[in-house]
């Protein structure tokens, strides 16, 4: 099974309303980081670019998004409406998904990972 199929299977296990949100998050990441590859890591859909870029996951009450502590710190003010911790944020199912904010966090992570690659080469 390819990694992309593994992510499709992961998403397919959820009810339709959650699947739609997971697909929207996945599409937002793909649009923002088209050069990143997809895989399952830590049992979650993961985008990989010079290391783990971001993870996301479905839960009963929310979509979990894991853009690393640096992105959470950078966008802390914009994340205020959402429960968040050092490296994660929860987007409750009863609130609209902030796809623009997700894209900004992914773009920030792409910049970090690209800079990391340049430093190591």
N, C-alpha and C positions, 0 to 999 in steps of 0.2 A: 504494500500500500504506500502511495506517495504521501509526503507530509501534507500536501494540500488536501488530499482525500481524508487524511486523519482529522484535519480541522473541519472539513465538511461534516464528517461523522460526529465530531464533538458538538457542533452547532445543531445538528439534526436531532440530538437527544432531548432538546428543550421544547416546551410548548411554543406554538407559532408566534405569540407576542414577544417572547424572549428571543427566539430565533431571528426575528426581524431586527431587534436591537443589536444582537451580536453581529449580524451581517452588516448593519450600518456602521458599527465600529470598525469591523474588518475593512470595509470599503473606504472609510475615511483614512485609515492607516495606509492602505494600498495607494490611494491617491497622493498622499503626502510623502510616502517613502517607497516609490515604485521599484527602487533597486534592492530593497530588503527582501529576504527570502522568508518563507513561512515554515514553521515547524511546531511540534508539540514539545514544550519544555515545562517542567514542574507540573505536568498534567493539564496545561493550559495552552491555548493558541498563543504563539509567540512569533513576533517578527524579529529577524536576526540581521544585523548589519555591523560587522566588526565586533561581534558580541551581541548579547541580547539587547534589543532596542526597546520593545515594550511587550507586555503580556496583557491579555484580557480574559475574562471568564464570566460565565453566567451563574447566577445564584437565585434562590427563590425570591428574594426581595429586591435584588439590585444587579447591576452589571459591575464587576470589579475591573478596574483599569490600573495597571502597574507600570508607570513610566519611569521608575527609579526615584530615589530621594531628591536628586538634583532638580528634576522637573517639578516635583511636588513643591519644593522650596521656591522655585522660580515663579510658579503660578499660584502661590498660596492665596493671594487676594481673590483671584477669580474662582478658586476652589472653595471659598467660604461657605456657599450654600450646600455643599456636599460633605458627608462624613469622609474624612481622610486621615491618613496616618503617615508615617515617615516615607513610605514608598508606594502607597496605594490610595486610591480614591474609590468611593462607592457612588454609582449613579443609580438612585432608587428608580424602580419601575414606574412609580407614580409621578415622575418628573420627566420632562422632555430631555432627551440626550443632548448634551452640549457638544455637538459635533465640531463646531468651530474651535472650541477650547481643546478638544482632543487633537485636532489637526495642529494647533499651535504647540501643544506638548510634544507631539511626534516630530514636528519640524525642529524643535529645540533639541530633542534626542538625536536626530540625524546629524545636526551640527556637532554635538558632543562626540558622537561616534566617528564622524569624519575627521575631526580634530585629533581624536585618539589614534586613528590609523595613520595620519600624517606624522604624528610624534614618533610612532614606532617604526616608520620606514626610513 
